Amino acid sequence: MTINAPISEVFTYFARPEHMADQFPENMGLSVIPIEVKNGFGVGTIFRISGDFDGKRLEWDCETTEYIPHRKIVAKMIEGPFKSWIITVNFEPVKEKETKTSIGVDYDMPMGPLGGFIDKIKLKKIAERGIENGLYRVKALLEGTGSIPVYITLNAYREILKEKEKAKLSVSETIIKIIKDHQIEKVAQQ
């Protein structure tokens, strides 16, 4: 899917695993909670996913295994209900304010042939629809027709991203720097 936003904005959004929850319908009750953050949400970051999947509550822990800024993020299940589960998000700049983004989930159901059969007739379609709908939600959010789940306006988020690029810091570090700079300025004015 092509998102009409700079690659830095699109990548920064996906780099925070908890944003994954915002891509799915509210009735799923999906939550993604960072458990251990490493390298600014990079390789080694561990997060827990839980939600209601077609009437069944599932929960699993993932670890970020590949993190190439503005190109690719890969995470794999390290503990949970699947034999394996790997999500890959790719980013490709198209134009200055246009980014091609794709999400792929490679998973293997438990229960041998029965799990594979259930997957083929039901779960795979639900997962594909969920990923597609999630990309549409992110597209709306980053193009300004949706809302930022961290309770700031899109314009404020873009300003933070500009400062982030200038300072070569993470989004969180940039917010802290802005606050500290403001405090120093306030003290200097007194």
C-alpha positions as CSV (number, residue, x, y, z in Angstrom):
1,M,0.0,0.0,0.0
2,T,1.2,3.5,-0.8
3,I,0.9,6.0,2.1
4,N,1.2,9.7,1.2
5,A,3.6,10.5,4.0
6,P,7.4,10.7,4.2
7,I,9.2,7.5,4.9
8,S,10.5,8.9,8.2
9,E,7.0,9.3,9.5
10,V,5.8,5.9,8.3
11,F,8.8,4.1,9.7
12,T,8.7,5.9,13.0
13,Y,5.0,4.9,13.4
14,F,5.6,1.2,12.7
15,A,8.8,1.2,14.8
16,R,6.7,1.4,18.0
17,P,5.2,-2.1,18.4
18,E,2.3,-0.8,20.5
19,H,0.9,1.0,17.5
20,M,0.1,-2.4,16.0
21,A,-2.9,-2.5,18.3
22,D,-4.4,0.6,16.6
23,Q,-4.5,-1.2,13.3
24,F,-7.2,-3.7,14.3
25,P,-10.9,-3.3,15.1
26,E,-11.7,-2.3,18.7
27,N,-13.8,-5.5,19.3
28,M,-10.6,-7.6,19.1
29,G,-9.3,-5.9,22.3
30,L,-5.8,-6.1,20.8
31,S,-3.0,-4.8,23.0
32,V,0.7,-4.7,22.3
33,I,2.8,-3.9,25.3
34,P,6.6,-3.3,25.2
35,I,8.2,-5.5,27.9
36,E,11.8,-4.8,27.3
37,V,13.0,-2.0,25.0
38,K,16.4,-2.2,23.4
39,N,18.2,0.1,21.0
40,G,15.4,2.6,20.7
41,F,12.8,-0.2,19.9
42,G,15.3,-1.9,17.7
43,V,16.8,-5.4,17.7
44,G,16.2,-7.2,21.0
45,T,13.0,-5.3,21.9
46,I,10.4,-7.7,23.4
47,F,6.7,-7.0,23.3
48,R,3.5,-9.0,24.2
49,I,0.5,-9.2,21.9
50,S,-2.9,-10.3,23.2
51,G,-6.4,-10.1,21.8
52,D,-9.6,-11.8,20.9
53,F,-9.2,-13.7,17.6
54,D,-12.6,-15.0,16.4
55,G,-13.8,-15.7,20.0
56,K,-10.5,-17.1,21.3
57,R,-8.2,-15.1,23.5
58,L,-4.6,-15.5,22.3
59,E,-1.4,-14.0,23.8
60,W,2.2,-14.3,22.6
61,D,5.6,-12.6,23.1
62,C,7.7,-11.3,20.2
63,E,11.2,-10.1,19.8
64,T,12.4,-7.6,17.1
65,T,15.0,-9.5,15.2
66,E,15.8,-7.1,12.3
67,Y,15.6,-3.3,12.4
68,I,16.8,-1.4,9.3
69,P,15.8,2.3,9.7
70,H,13.5,3.4,6.9
71,R,13.7,-0.1,5.2
72,K,12.5,-3.0,7.3
73,I,11.3,-4.3,10.7
74,V,11.0,-8.0,11.5
75,A,9.8,-9.6,14.7
76,K,9.2,-13.2,15.7
77,M,7.2,-15.0,18.3
78,I,9.5,-16.2,21.1
79,E,6.7,-17.7,23.3
80,G,3.1,-18.3,22.4
81,P,0.4,-20.5,20.8
82,F,1.8,-20.8,17.3
83,K,4.5,-23.2,16.1
84,S,6.1,-20.1,14.6
85,W,5.0,-16.5,13.9
86,I,7.1,-13.9,12.1
87,I,5.9,-10.4,11.0
88,T,7.8,-8.4,8.4
89,V,7.1,-4.7,7.6
90,N,8.9,-3.3,4.5
91,F,9.2,0.4,3.6
92,E,10.2,1.8,0.2
93,P,10.3,5.5,-0.6
94,V,8.4,6.3,-3.7
95,K,8.6,10.1,-3.6
96,E,9.5,12.7,-1.0
97,K,6.1,12.4,0.7
98,E,5.1,8.9,-0.5
99,T,6.0,5.5,1.0
100,K,5.2,2.1,-0.2
101,T,4.6,-0.2,2.8
102,S,3.9,-3.9,3.0
103,I,3.2,-6.2,5.9
104,G,3.7,-9.9,5.8
105,V,3.0,-12.5,8.5
106,D,4.4,-16.0,8.2
107,Y,3.0,-18.4,10.8
108,D,2.6,-22.0,11.4
109,M,-0.5,-23.2,13.3
110,P,-0.2,-25.8,16.1
111,M,-2.2,-29.1,15.9
112,G,-0.5,-30.5,12.8
113,P,-2.7,-31.1,9.8
114,L,-5.9,-30.1,11.7
115,G,-4.4,-26.7,12.6
116,G,-3.4,-26.3,8.9
117,F,-6.9,-27.2,7.8
118,I,-8.5,-24.7,10.2
119,D,-6.1,-22.1,9.1
120,K,-6.9,-22.5,5.4
121,I,-10.7,-22.4,5.8
122,K,-10.9,-19.7,8.4
123,L,-8.0,-18.0,10.1
124,K,-5.9,-17.1,7.0
125,K,-8.7,-15.0,5.5
126,I,-9.3,-13.2,8.9
127,A,-5.6,-12.4,9.2
128,E,-5.4,-11.2,5.6
129,R,-8.4,-8.9,6.1
130,G,-7.0,-7.7,9.4
131,I,-3.6,-6.7,7.8
132,E,-5.3,-5.0,4.8
133,N,-7.7,-3.1,7.1
134,G,-4.8,-2.2,9.4
135,L,-2.8,-0.7,6.5
136,Y,-5.8,1.4,5.6
137,R,-6.1,2.7,9.2
138,V,-2.4,3.6,9.2
139,K,-2.8,5.3,5.8
140,A,-5.7,7.4,7.1
141,L,-3.8,8.3,10.3
142,L,-0.6,9.3,8.6
143,E,-2.3,11.1,5.8
144,G,-4.2,13.3,8.3
145,T,-7.7,11.8,7.9
146,G,-7.3,9.6,11.1
147,S,-6.2,10.4,14.6
148,I,-2.9,9.9,16.4
149,P,-3.4,7.3,19.2
150,V,-0.8,9.0,21.4
151,Y,-3.2,12.0,21.8
152,I,-1.3,14.6,19.9
153,T,-2.2,16.3,16.6
154,L,-0.7,15.2,13.4
155,N,0.9,18.6,13.0
156,A,2.6,18.3,16.4
157,Y,3.7,14.8,15.5
158,R,5.3,16.1,12.3
159,E,7.1,18.8,14.2
160,I,8.5,16.3,16.6
161,L,9.6,14.2,13.6
162,K,11.4,17.2,12.1
163,E,13.2,17.9,15.4
164,K,14.0,14.1,15.7
165,E,15.8,14.2,12.3
166,K,17.7,17.4,13.2
167,A,18.8,16.1,16.6
168,K,19.4,12.5,15.4
169,L,17.4,11.1,18.4
170,S,14.5,8.8,18.9
171,V,11.0,10.3,19.1
172,S,10.9,9.8,22.9
173,E,14.4,11.4,23.3
174,T,13.3,14.3,21.1
175,I,10.2,15.0,23.2
176,I,12.3,15.0,26.3
177,K,14.9,17.3,24.7
178,I,12.1,19.8,23.6
179,I,10.8,19.8,27.2
180,K,14.2,20.3,28.7
181,D,15.1,23.1,26.2
182,H,11.8,24.8,27.1
183,Q,12.6,24.5,30.8
184,I,16.1,26.0,30.3
185,E,14.6,28.8,28.2
186,K,12.0,29.5,31.0
187,V,14.7,29.7,33.7
188,A,16.9,32.0,31.5
189,Q,13.9,34.4,31.1
190,Q,13.5,34.7,34.9
